[in-house]
């Protein structure tokens, strides 16, 4: 392998490693925030669900909520029977 090609490969690998470490640090910060929210009386599972829902576009979120409602009704779990 040429020196420039080997150096380029090494550069890619080092950048990936740096980003992986940054990702690990960010995930740790996120866990800390969930823990603080939980200690403040909030339900971390519900917060996670809200974060997930906020990432979705409106159409996908509405479709998922409609399907969830249909399934709940089919299983007798809905309050709106």
Gaussian input, Z-matrix of N, CA and C with variables (Angstrom, degrees):
# hf/3-21g

backbone

0 1
 N
 C     1     B1
 C     2     B2     1     A1
 N     3     B3     2     A2     1     D1
 C     4     B4     3     A3     2     D2
 C     5     B5     4     A4     3     D3
 N     6     B6     5     A5     4     D4
 C     7     B7     6     A6     5     D5
 C     8     B8     7     A7     6     D6
 N     9     B9     8     A8     7     D7
 C    10    B10     9     A9     8     D8
 C    11    B11    10    A10     9     D9
 N    12    B12    11    A11    10    D10
 C    13    B13    12    A12    11    D11
 C    14    B14    13    A13    12    D12
 N    15    B15    14    A14    13    D13
 C    16    B16    15    A15    14    D14
 C    17    B17    16    A16    15    D15
 N    18    B18    17    A17    16    D16
 C    19    B19    18    A18    17    D17
 C    20    B20    19    A19    18    D18
 N    21    B21    20    A20    19    D19
 C    22    B22    21    A21    20    D20
 C    23    B23    22    A22    21    D21
 N    24    B24    23    A23    22    D22
 C    25    B25    24    A24    23    D23
 C    26    B26    25    A25    24    D24
 N    27    B27    26    A26    25    D25
 C    28    B28    27    A27    26    D26
 C    29    B29    28    A28    27    D27
 N    30    B30    29    A29    28    D28
 C    31    B31    30    A30    29    D29
 C    32    B32    31    A31    30    D30
 N    33    B33    32    A32    31    D31
 C    34    B34    33    A33    32    D32
 C    35    B35    34    A34    33    D33
 N    36    B36    35    A35    34    D34
 C    37    B37    36    A36    35    D35
 C    38    B38    37    A37    36    D36
 N    39    B39    38    A38    37    D37
 C    40    B40    39    A39    38    D38
 C    41    B41    40    A40    39    D39
 N    42    B42    41    A41    40    D40
 C    43    B43    42    A42    41    D41
 C    44    B44    43    A43    42    D42
 N    45    B45    44    A44    43    D43
 C    46    B46    45    A45    44    D44
 C    47    B47    46    A46    45    D45
 N    48    B48    47    A47    46    D46
 C    49    B49    48    A48    47    D47
 C    50    B50    49    A49    48    D48
 N    51    B51    50    A50    49    D49
 C    52    B52    51    A51    50    D50
 C    53    B53    52    A52    51    D51
 N    54    B54    53    A53    52    D52
 C    55    B55    54    A54    53    D53
 C    56    B56    55    A55    54    D54
 N    57    B57    56    A56    55    D55
 C    58    B58    57    A57    56    D56
 C    59    B59    58    A58    57    D57
 N    60    B60    59    A59    58    D58
 C    61    B61    60    A60    59    D59
 C    62    B62    61    A61    60    D60
 N    63    B63    62    A62    61    D61
 C    64    B64    63    A63    62    D62
 C    65    B65    64    A64    63    D63
 N    66    B66    65    A65    64    D64
 C    67    B67    66    A66    65    D65
 C    68    B68    67    A67    66    D66
 N    69    B69    68    A68    67    D67
 C    70    B70    69    A69    68    D68
 C    71    B71    70    A70    69    D69
 N    72    B72    71    A71    70    D70
 C    73    B73    72    A72    71    D71
 C    74    B74    73    A73    72    D72
 N    75    B75    74    A74    73    D73
 C    76    B76    75    A75    74    D74
 C    77    B77    76    A76    75    D75
 N    78    B78    77    A77    76    D76
 C    79    B79    78    A78    77    D77
 C    80    B80    79    A79    78    D78
 N    81    B81    80    A80    79    D79
 C    82    B82    81    A81    80    D80
 C    83    B83    82    A82    81    D81
 N    84    B84    83    A83    82    D82
 C    85    B85    84    A84    83    D83
 C    86    B86    85    A85    84    D84
 N    87    B87    86    A86    85    D85
 C    88    B88    87    A87    86    D86
 C    89    B89    88    A88    87    D87
 N    90    B90    89    A89    88    D88
 C    91    B91    90    A90    89    D89
 C    92    B92    91    A91    90    D90
 N    93    B93    92    A92    91    D91
 C    94    B94    93    A93    92    D92
 C    95    B95    94    A94    93    D93
 N    96    B96    95    A95    94    D94
 C    97    B97    96    A96    95    D95
 C    98    B98    97    A97    96    D96
 N    99    B99    98    A98    97    D97
 C   100   B100    99    A99    98    D98
 C   101   B101   100   A100    99    D99
 N   102   B102   101   A101   100   D100
 C   103   B103   102   A102   101   D101
 C   104   B104   103   A103   102   D102
 N   105   B105   104   A104   103   D103
 C   106   B106   105   A105   104   D104
 C   107   B107   106   A106   105   D105
 N   108   B108   107   A107   106   D106
 C   109   B109   108   A108   107   D107
 C   110   B110   109   A109   108   D108
 N   111   B111   110   A110   109   D109
 C   112   B112   111   A111   110   D110
 C   113   B113   112   A112   111   D111
 N   114   B114   113   A113   112   D112
 C   115   B115   114   A114   113   D113
 C   116   B116   115   A115   114   D114
 N   117   B117   116   A116   115   D115
 C   118   B118   117   A117   116   D116
 C   119   B119   118   A118   117   D117
 N   120   B120   119   A119   118   D118
 C   121   B121   120   A120   119   D119
 C   122   B122   121   A121   120   D120
 N   123   B123   122   A122   121   D121
 C   124   B124   123   A123   122   D122
 C   125   B125   124   A124   123   D123
 N   126   B126   125   A125   124   D124
 C   127   B127   126   A126   125   D125
 C   128   B128   127   A127   126   D126
 N   129   B129   128   A128   127   D127
 C   130   B130   129   A129   128   D128
 C   131   B131   130   A130   129   D129
 N   132   B132   131   A131   130   D130
 C   133   B133   132   A132   131   D131
 C   134   B134   133   A133   132   D132
 N   135   B135   134   A134   133   D133
 C   136   B136   135   A135   134   D134
 C   137   B137   136   A136   135   D135
 N   138   B138   137   A137   136   D136
 C   139   B139   138   A138   137   D137
 C   140   B140   139   A139   138   D138
 N   141   B141   140   A140   139   D139
 C   142   B142   141   A141   140   D140
 C   143   B143   142   A142   141   D141
 N   144   B144   143   A143   142   D142
 C   145   B145   144   A144   143   D143
 C   146   B146   145   A145   144   D144
 N   147   B147   146   A146   145   D145
 C   148   B148   147   A147   146   D146
 C   149   B149   148   A148   147   D147
 N   150   B150   149   A149   148   D148
 C   151   B151   150   A150   149   D149
 C   152   B152   151   A151   150   D150
 N   153   B153   152   A152   151   D151
 C   154   B154   153   A153   152   D152
 C   155   B155   154   A154   153   D153
 N   156   B156   155   A155   154   D154
 C   157   B157   156   A156   155   D155
 C   158   B158   157   A157   156   D156
 N   159   B159   158   A158   157   D157
 C   160   B160   159   A159   158   D158
 C   161   B161   160   A160   159   D159
 N   162   B162   161   A161   160   D160
 C   163   B163   162   A162   161   D161
 C   164   B164   163   A163   162   D162
 N   165   B165   164   A164   163   D163
 C   166   B166   165   A165   164   D164
 C   167   B167   166   A166   165   D165
 N   168   B168   167   A167   166   D166
 C   169   B169   168   A168   167   D167
 C   170   B170   169   A169   168   D168
 N   171   B171   170   A170   169   D169
 C   172   B172   171   A171   170   D170
 C   173   B173   172   A172   171   D171
 N   174   B174   173   A173   172   D172
 C   175   B175   174   A174   173   D173
 C   176   B176   175   A175   174   D174
 N   177   B177   176   A176   175   D175
 C   178   B178   177   A177   176   D176
 C   179   B179   178   A178   177   D177
 N   180   B180   179   A179   178   D178
 C   181   B181   180   A180   179   D179
 C   182   B182   181   A181   180   D180
 N   183   B183   182   A182   181   D181
 C   184   B184   183   A183   182   D182
 C   185   B185   184   A184   183   D183
 N   186   B186   185   A185   184   D184
 C   187   B187   186   A186   185   D185
 C   188   B188   187   A187   186   D186
 N   189   B189   188   A188   187   D187
 C   190   B190   189   A189   188   D188
 C   191   B191   190   A190   189   D189
 N   192   B192   191   A191   190   D190
 C   193   B193   192   A192   191   D191
 C   194   B194   193   A193   192   D192
 N   195   B195   194   A194   193   D193
 C   196   B196   195   A195   194   D194
 C   197   B197   196   A196   195   D195
 N   198   B198   197   A197   196   D196
 C   199   B199   198   A198   197   D197
 C   200   B200   199   A199   198   D198
 N   201   B201   200   A200   199   D199
 C   202   B202   201   A201   200   D200
 C   203   B203   202   A202   201   D201
 N   204   B204   203   A203   202   D202
 C   205   B205   204   A204   203   D203
 C   206   B206   205   A205   204   D204
 N   207   B207   206   A206   205   D205
 C   208   B208   207   A207   206   D206
 C   209   B209   208   A208   207   D207
 N   210   B210   209   A209   208   D208
 C   211   B211   210   A210   209   D209
 C   212   B212   211   A211   210   D210
 N   213   B213   212   A212   211   D211
 C   214   B214   213   A213   212   D212
 C   215   B215   214   A214   213   D213
 N   216   B216   215   A215   214   D214
 C   217   B217   216   A216   215   D215
 C   218   B218   217   A217   216   D216
 N   219   B219   218   A218   217   D217
 C   220   B220   219   A219   218   D218
 C   221   B221   220   A220   219   D219
 N   222   B222   221   A221   220   D220
 C   223   B223   222   A222   221   D221
 C   224   B224   223   A223   222   D222
 N   225   B225   224   A224   223   D223
 C   226   B226   225   A225   224   D224
 C   227   B227   226   A226   225   D225
 N   228   B228   227   A227   226   D226
 C   229   B229   228   A228   227   D227
 C   230   B230   229   A229   228   D228
 N   231   B231   230   A230   229   D229
 C   232   B232   231   A231   230   D230
 C   233   B233   232   A232   231   D231
 N   234   B234   233   A233   232   D232
 C   235   B235   234   A234   233   D233
 C   236   B236   235   A235   234   D234
 N   237   B237   236   A236   235   D235
 C   238   B238   237   A237   236   D236
 C   239   B239   238   A238   237   D237
 N   240   B240   239   A239   238   D238
 C   241   B241   240   A240   239   D239
 C   242   B242   241   A241   240   D240

   B1=1.4452
   B2=1.5344
   B3=1.2990
   B4=1.4541
   B5=1.5255
   B6=1.3290
   B7=1.4621
   B8=1.5218
   B9=1.3400
   B10=1.4675
   B11=1.5260
   B12=1.3229
   B13=1.4637
   B14=1.5258
   B15=1.3194
   B16=1.4607
   B17=1.5279
   B18=1.3165
   B19=1.4624
   B20=1.5318
   B21=1.3375
   B22=1.4600
   B23=1.5306
   B24=1.3331
   B25=1.4612
   B26=1.5247
   B27=1.3206
   B28=1.4642
   B29=1.5320
   B30=1.3199
   B31=1.4609
   B32=1.5269
   B33=1.3384
   B34=1.4643
   B35=1.5250
   B36=1.3063
   B37=1.4626
   B38=1.5218
   B39=1.3234
   B40=1.4600
   B41=1.5266
   B42=1.3255
   B43=1.4649
   B44=1.5261
   B45=1.3412
   B46=1.4691
   B47=1.5222
   B48=1.3251
   B49=1.4631
   B50=1.5290
   B51=1.3128
   B52=1.4656
   B53=1.5262
   B54=1.3265
   B55=1.4621
   B56=1.5293
   B57=1.3305
   B58=1.4669
   B59=1.5267
   B60=1.3290
   B61=1.4633
   B62=1.5236
   B63=1.3268
   B64=1.4646
   B65=1.5278
   B66=1.3339
   B67=1.4668
   B68=1.5279
   B69=1.3195
   B70=1.4588
   B71=1.5285
   B72=1.3321
   B73=1.4635
   B74=1.5264
   B75=1.3223
   B76=1.4647
   B77=1.5246
   B78=1.3296
   B79=1.4643
   B80=1.5292
   B81=1.3213
   B82=1.4634
   B83=1.5316
   B84=1.3165
   B85=1.4678
   B86=1.5281
   B87=1.3190
   B88=1.4666
   B89=1.5282
   B90=1.3314
   B91=1.4736
   B92=1.5285
   B93=1.3361
   B94=1.4669
   B95=1.5291
   B96=1.3226
   B97=1.4651
   B98=1.5275
   B99=1.3374
   B100=1.4653
   B101=1.5303
   B102=1.3218
   B103=1.4654
   B104=1.5258
   B105=1.3273
   B106=1.4676
   B107=1.5285
   B108=1.3272
   B109=1.4657
   B110=1.5293
   B111=1.3267
   B112=1.4658
   B113=1.5275
   B114=1.3232
   B115=1.4639
   B116=1.5260
   B117=1.3239
   B118=1.4575
   B119=1.5173
   B120=1.3396
   B121=1.4550
   B122=1.5220
   B123=1.3300
   B124=1.4604
   B125=1.5215
   B126=1.3200
   B127=1.4602
   B128=1.5264
   B129=1.3267
   B130=1.4666
   B131=1.5278
   B132=1.3390
   B133=1.4694
   B134=1.5224
   B135=1.3124
   B136=1.4631
   B137=1.5269
   B138=1.3132
   B139=1.4705
   B140=1.5212
   B141=1.3338
   B142=1.4715
   B143=1.5291
   B144=1.3336
   B145=1.4663
   B146=1.5268
   B147=1.3257
   B148=1.4619
   B149=1.5244
   B150=1.3255
   B151=1.4723
   B152=1.5254
   B153=1.3314
   B154=1.4660
   B155=1.5284
   B156=1.3232
   B157=1.4644
   B158=1.5258
   B159=1.3217
   B160=1.4670
   B161=1.5218
   B162=1.3284
   B163=1.4690
   B164=1.5294
   B165=1.3238
   B166=1.4632
   B167=1.5264
   B168=1.3326
   B169=1.4631
   B170=1.5298
   B171=1.3265
   B172=1.4682
   B173=1.5222
   B174=1.3160
   B175=1.4668
   B176=1.5242
   B177=1.3238
   B178=1.4656
   B179=1.5261
   B180=1.3245
   B181=1.4615
   B182=1.5322
   B183=1.3266
   B184=1.4644
   B185=1.5238
   B186=1.3292
   B187=1.4682
   B188=1.5229
   B189=1.3204
   B190=1.4577
   B191=1.5312
   B192=1.3236
   B193=1.4582
   B194=1.5272
   B195=1.3288
   B196=1.4654
   B197=1.5229
   B198=1.3281
   B199=1.4672
   B200=1.5218
   B201=1.3169
   B202=1.4570
   B203=1.5282
   B204=1.3262
   B205=1.4616
   B206=1.5306
   B207=1.3337
   B208=1.4718
   B209=1.5247
   B210=1.3190
   B211=1.4642
   B212=1.5312
   B213=1.3241
   B214=1.4650
   B215=1.5232
   B216=1.3268
   B217=1.4634
   B218=1.5247
   B219=1.3282
   B220=1.4671
   B221=1.5249
   B222=1.3235
   B223=1.4612
   B224=1.5263
   B225=1.3336
   B226=1.4569
   B227=1.5136
   B228=1.3035
   B229=1.4638
   B230=1.5219
   B231=1.3033
   B232=1.4583
   B233=1.5180
   B234=1.3163
   B235=1.4648
   B236=1.5174
   B237=1.3206
   B238=1.4624
   B239=1.5222
   B240=1.3111
   B241=1.4616
   B242=1.4924
   A1=107.98
   A2=115.68
   A3=119.90
   A4=109.82
   A5=115.02
   A6=119.51
   A7=112.02
   A8=117.30
   A9=119.73
   A10=111.05
   A11=117.27
   A12=120.85
   A13=110.14
   A14=116.65
   A15=121.10
   A16=110.35
   A17=116.21
   A18=120.59
   A19=110.70
   A20=115.99
   A21=120.52
   A22=110.31
   A23=116.69
   A24=121.53
   A25=110.45
   A26=116.23
   A27=121.25
   A28=110.41
   A29=116.14
   A30=121.17
   A31=110.70
   A32=117.13
   A33=120.71
   A34=110.99
   A35=115.69
   A36=120.74
   A37=110.84
   A38=117.23
   A39=120.84
   A40=111.53
   A41=117.12
   A42=120.60
   A43=110.61
   A44=115.86
   A45=120.13
   A46=110.17
   A47=116.84
   A48=120.68
   A49=111.28
   A50=116.58
   A51=121.05
   A52=110.23
   A53=116.44
   A54=120.29
   A55=111.79
   A56=117.01
   A57=120.46
   A58=110.38
   A59=117.40
   A60=120.78
   A61=110.64
   A62=116.58
   A63=120.36
   A64=110.49
   A65=116.18
   A66=120.98
   A67=110.05
   A68=116.81
   A69=121.52
   A70=110.29
   A71=116.66
   A72=121.07
   A73=111.20
   A74=116.83
   A75=121.06
   A76=110.41
   A77=117.28
   A78=120.43
   A79=110.84
   A80=116.22
   A81=120.47
   A82=110.42
   A83=117.05
   A84=120.91
   A85=110.83
   A86=116.45
   A87=120.65
   A88=110.20
   A89=117.18
   A90=120.63
   A91=110.48
   A92=116.06
   A93=120.14
   A94=111.34
   A95=116.59
   A96=120.34
   A97=110.64
   A98=117.03
   A99=119.78
   A100=110.59
   A101=116.99
   A102=120.85
   A103=110.74
   A104=117.34
   A105=120.78
   A106=110.89
   A107=115.56
   A108=119.55
   A109=109.80
   A110=116.35
   A111=120.79
   A112=110.66
   A113=117.13
   A114=119.39
   A115=111.18
   A116=116.51
   A117=121.07
   A118=113.06
   A119=116.97
   A120=120.73
   A121=115.07
   A122=117.35
   A123=120.21
   A124=110.11
   A125=116.33
   A126=122.10
   A127=108.87
   A128=116.70
   A129=121.63
   A130=111.87
   A131=117.57
   A132=120.01
   A133=111.15
   A134=115.63
   A135=119.94
   A136=109.95
   A137=116.90
   A138=120.23
   A139=109.84
   A140=117.11
   A141=120.43
   A142=110.85
   A143=116.57
   A144=120.35
   A145=110.87
   A146=116.49
   A147=120.39
   A148=110.55
   A149=116.85
   A150=120.72
   A151=109.79
   A152=116.12
   A153=120.65
   A154=111.19
   A155=116.62
   A156=120.77
   A157=111.74
   A158=117.16
   A159=120.51
   A160=112.21
   A161=116.81
   A162=120.62
   A163=111.80
   A164=116.20
   A165=121.10
   A166=110.11
   A167=115.35
   A168=116.82
   A169=108.27
   A170=115.67
   A171=121.10
   A172=112.84
   A173=116.82
   A174=120.92
   A175=111.55
   A176=117.08
   A177=120.63
   A178=111.28
   A179=116.15
   A180=120.52
   A181=110.39
   A182=117.12
   A183=120.53
   A184=111.34
   A185=116.58
   A186=120.41
   A187=110.59
   A188=116.86
   A189=120.78
   A190=110.63
   A191=117.01
   A192=120.35
   A193=111.44
   A194=117.45
   A195=121.58
   A196=110.61
   A197=116.68
   A198=120.02
   A199=111.38
   A200=116.79
   A201=120.44
   A202=110.19
   A203=116.68
   A204=121.27
   A205=111.24
   A206=116.90
   A207=121.15
   A208=110.43
   A209=117.11
   A210=121.29
   A211=110.75
   A212=116.86
   A213=120.25
   A214=110.85
   A215=117.35
   A216=120.63
   A217=110.69
   A218=116.56
   A219=120.79
   A220=111.22
   A221=116.58
   A222=121.27
   A223=112.76
   A224=116.36
   A225=120.09
   A226=113.88
   A227=116.88
   A228=121.26
   A229=113.28
   A230=117.68
   A231=120.93
   A232=110.72
   A233=116.54
   A234=121.77
   A235=111.12
   A236=117.44
   A237=122.55
   A238=112.80
   A239=118.76
   A240=121.23
   A241=112.19
   D1=136.31
   D2=179.05
   D3=-66.36
   D4=154.36
   D5=179.30
   D6=-58.64
   D7=-42.09
   D8=-178.56
   D9=-67.48
   D10=-37.82
   D11=178.73
   D12=-68.19
   D13=-43.42
   D14=178.38
   D15=-63.43
   D16=-40.36
   D17=179.15
   D18=-66.00
   D19=-40.04
   D20=178.28
   D21=-63.40
   D22=-44.44
   D23=177.88
   D24=-60.52
   D25=-45.63
   D26=179.19
   D27=-60.24
   D28=-40.02
   D29=179.43
   D30=-62.49
   D31=-44.75
   D32=177.69
   D33=-59.76
   D34=-46.99
   D35=-178.15
   D36=-62.17
   D37=-44.05
   D38=179.89
   D39=-64.65
   D40=-38.50
   D41=178.07
   D42=-65.36
   D43=-41.76
   D44=177.92
   D45=-62.94
   D46=-44.67
   D47=179.26
   D48=-60.80
   D49=-41.04
   D50=178.87
   D51=-63.54
   D52=-45.08
   D53=179.13
   D54=-65.34
   D55=-38.04
   D56=177.25
   D57=-61.47
   D58=-40.43
   D59=177.98
   D60=-66.44
   D61=-42.11
   D62=177.74
   D63=-61.87
   D64=-40.64
   D65=178.61
   D66=-62.21
   D67=-42.68
   D68=178.66
   D69=-61.62
   D70=-43.59
   D71=178.78
   D72=-63.10
   D73=-42.87
   D74=179.47
   D75=-64.26
   D76=-42.62
   D77=178.92
   D78=-61.25
   D79=-36.81
   D80=177.48
   D81=-65.48
   D82=-42.02
   D83=177.33
   D84=-62.43
   D85=-41.38
   D86=179.39
   D87=-63.08
   D88=-43.74
   D89=177.24
   D90=-59.10
   D91=-41.16
   D92=178.69
   D93=-61.34
   D94=-41.29
   D95=179.90
   D96=-65.14
   D97=-42.99
   D98=176.72
   D99=-61.07
   D100=-40.69
   D101=179.41
   D102=-64.67
   D103=-41.73
   D104=177.87
   D105=-63.98
   D106=-41.25
   D107=178.68
   D108=-62.46
   D109=-42.81
   D110=179.44
   D111=-64.00
   D112=-41.34
   D113=179.05
   D114=-68.83
   D115=-20.13
   D116=175.96
   D117=-87.37
   D118=4.41
   D119=175.71
   D120=99.08
   D121=1.92
   D122=178.93
   D123=-91.21
   D124=151.06
   D125=179.39
   D126=-86.56
   D127=113.21
   D128=-176.14
   D129=-62.52
   D130=-35.15
   D131=178.96
   D132=-63.30
   D133=-41.06
   D134=179.80
   D135=-68.30
   D136=-40.20
   D137=177.31
   D138=-60.31
   D139=-42.76
   D140=177.99
   D141=-59.98
   D142=-42.00
   D143=178.85
   D144=-63.11
   D145=-42.38
   D146=179.48
   D147=-63.30
   D148=-43.42
   D149=178.35
   D150=-59.56
   D151=-43.89
   D152=178.81
   D153=-62.25
   D154=-44.34
   D155=179.96
   D156=-64.64
   D157=-37.99
   D158=-179.11
   D159=-67.85
   D160=-23.33
   D161=177.69
   D162=-74.97
   D163=-22.40
   D164=-175.87
   D165=-81.44
   D166=151.68
   D167=173.02
   D168=-77.12
   D169=161.59
   D170=-173.56
   D171=-55.77
   D172=-42.72
   D173=-177.26
   D174=-63.64
   D175=-46.27
   D176=179.22
   D177=-64.30
   D178=-40.97
   D179=-179.88
   D180=-64.06
   D181=-44.64
   D182=179.00
   D183=-63.25
   D184=-40.52
   D185=178.34
   D186=-62.46
   D187=-44.24
   D188=-179.86
   D189=-64.39
   D190=-42.80
   D191=179.43
   D192=-65.09
   D193=-37.96
   D194=177.57
   D195=-64.23
   D196=-46.51
   D197=179.10
   D198=-63.50
   D199=-40.70
   D200=178.32
   D201=-60.75
   D202=-43.28
   D203=178.45
   D204=-62.94
   D205=-43.39
   D206=178.21
   D207=-60.06
   D208=-46.61
   D209=-179.24
   D210=-64.41
   D211=-42.62
   D212=179.42
   D213=-62.35
   D214=-42.16
   D215=178.26
   D216=-63.79
   D217=-41.13
   D218=179.91
   D219=-62.02
   D220=-29.65
   D221=-179.29
   D222=-97.34
   D223=5.82
   D224=179.33
   D225=71.25
   D226=26.74
   D227=-176.86
   D228=-101.03
   D229=-5.45
   D230=-175.52
   D231=-87.34
   D232=142.46
   D233=176.97
   D234=-77.22
   D235=-14.19
   D236=-174.26
   D237=-99.55
   D238=32.76
   D239=-176.09
   D240=-69.95

